């Protein structure tokens, strides 16, 4: 059964779309990620215009994050104060990102920018995660205690704030910068940025792992909502129908994913996620480096 | 005697007006609904004439369907720092978003180059490209690329010998439109040719437009973008909240 998307102006198979939403839902339930980094490139492969894929991807993440953050709020694993500081940076970053996005759209380089961003970030995060979880796996076999890390330079900065839930007393500058960069990425890549935010919070800000996911999701909701609005108002590229089909698939998939994820070990999960990230990255990288089948391309009307 | 001579003169002097083409469409509106998956239109018609049928040279029919015309930018990639980047661009001043041309005989038999140029019948002639930037020497290859890219998406169709033409009088053909067509007013033309010369033509309009939900969502997104953005957020938040609530309900019992 085909469905005609009113904004993307293409007709796609509704079951394929539904399956895509479901698949990403399973993954996000299993790994606790928004899944934006997978859904946006997969939409490119399906022939959805990149601008629509990015904007609709952002809208899709709002839904999955709301669903997940409610659970975290119940467990009190959301640092609202830290979330708000990250959010301030994030909103500025998102505005900046949409501005850059529109600028490059006019120059005809937006596809390239989005793809390069994906290859670079998925490549870095995927390799880091892979190496890290391999180490953790070998450590857990040896049975030695994990080493604690130090965060020297972060503590030397001015404008210190107390973050009670996280048990931190640090400068507001690093969280603002983290928020800002994730905001830019969210607008350009159509992702929530959880895959960058979570490592940054653990290793850069030194937040305890148990509050990291909830806090990151909390700020992602607002940043992606803001991004959706900006794309809807400036580019008219949010496709409600596309988002709706993906949502339904995603919501159902997430339930299966969560159930499946509890049966696997954390390190195994991380290795699986890392391989998946690297796989998507590899496919996108090939498209950039290999000679395209057609050197010519039509610009957006 | 004088009057008879004048009449004969009139008949021979105006052979072009002797044959006229009339045409009809199976529908004058293509509606893009939520389950739209392309559409097929039947174009049919007849030749109206007062004189005897002349078969040498034979009468031929060309049918064209043209979508709304707009400028298009064609980009060409080149390798820069190891990756493929859009480097050269040519702005094509006017290209139809959809163009199909069907004929009753192989292309060289139905129309001459000059007549093609005058009436803009073939795809190449329907596209107007005035000037390319100074640094681009091979601008025709950009026009070729446009035609090639749109042909692969069935937006441009060259269909020789697909018009059935009976007894030099009745003709019909089917043109299929893909799912990715744009909205607007499409022009359907029928040209009647003899020996490569256009002897009569007729044109009619076909409306292609979104209807129902598709129309409403599209209009909302263009006319009230803030409201549309909010609506998509409300749907997303409601779906997220609904999923979490449903999951809790399932777990608790």
Interface residues (C-beta under 8 A of the other chain):
Chain A: X1 X2 X3 X4 X6 X7 X9 X10 X11 X59 X60 X62 X63 X64 X65 X66 X67 X68 X70 X71 X108 X109 X111 X112 X116 X225 X228 X229 X231 X232 X233 X236 X238 X240 X241 X243 X244 X247 X248 X251 X254 X255 X288 X289 X291 X292 X294 X295 X296 X297 X298 X299 X301
Chain B: X32 X33 X34 X35 X36 X37 X38 X70 X72 X73 X74 X75 X76 X77 X78 X79 X82 X83 X84 X85 X86 X89 X97 X142 X145 X146 X148 X149 X150 X179 X180 X182 X210 X213 X214 X215 X217 X218 X221 X222 X225 X226 X228 X229 X230 X231 X232 X233 X235 X236 X237 X239 X240 X241 X242 X243 X244 X247 X250
